[in-house]
Amino acid sequence: MPKMKSNSGALKRFKRRASGGFKRGNANKSHILTKMTTKRKRQLRNGEAVSAADTAAVRKMIPYS
């Protein structure tokens, strides 16, 4: 039986955490940043955990991580 393919887009967007969950980056920080406050840009730097409702879908897209 061949191995399943991982979703390439998901591999680039999510990383496995030691606890078994996944972490993700924040949106809205790629361009047109001049109108955004420094505080807002600073807070978007840090990633967040993927919600519990979405973790199963991410796990299915990245089966061998």
C-alpha positions in Angstrom: 0.0 0.0 0.0 1.5 3.4 -1.0 1.9 6.2 1.5 -0.6 9.0 1.5 0.4 12.3 0.1 0.5 15.3 2.5 -1.2 18.4 1.5 1.6 20.8 0.3 -0.3 23.9 1.3 -0.9 22.6 4.8 2.7 21.6 5.2 3.8 25.2 4.7 1.1 26.7 7.0 1.0 24.4 10.0 3.6 22.9 12.4 3.1 20.2 14.9 3.5 21.1 18.6 4.9 18.9 21.3 1.5 18.6 22.9 0.1 17.0 19.7 -1.8 20.1 18.4 -0.8 22.4 15.6 0.4 26.0 15.4 -0.4 28.5 12.7 0.5 32.0 11.6 -1.7 35.0 11.5 -3.3 36.6 8.5 -3.2 40.2 7.4 0.6 40.9 7.6 1.8 40.5 4.1 1.3 43.9 2.5 -0.4 47.3 2.9 1.0 47.6 6.4 1.5 51.3 6.5 -2.0 52.0 7.7 -1.8 49.4 10.5 -0.6 50.4 13.9 2.7 49.2 15.2 1.0 47.5 18.1 -1.2 45.5 15.7 1.7 44.4 13.6 3.6 43.3 16.6 0.7 41.2 17.9 0.4 39.5 14.6 4.0 38.3 14.7 3.3 35.5 17.1 1.5 32.4 15.9 -1.6 30.8 17.5 -2.8 27.3 18.2 -5.2 25.8 15.7 -8.7 25.5 17.2 -9.9 22.2 18.5 -12.6 22.1 15.9 -10.0 22.4 13.0 -7.3 20.1 14.4 -8.8 16.9 13.0 -8.9 18.4 9.5 -5.3 19.6 9.8 -4.2 16.1 11.0 -5.9 14.5 8.0 -4.0 16.9 5.6 -0.6 16.2 7.3 -0.7 12.4 8.1 3.0 11.8 8.8 4.0 14.9 10.8 
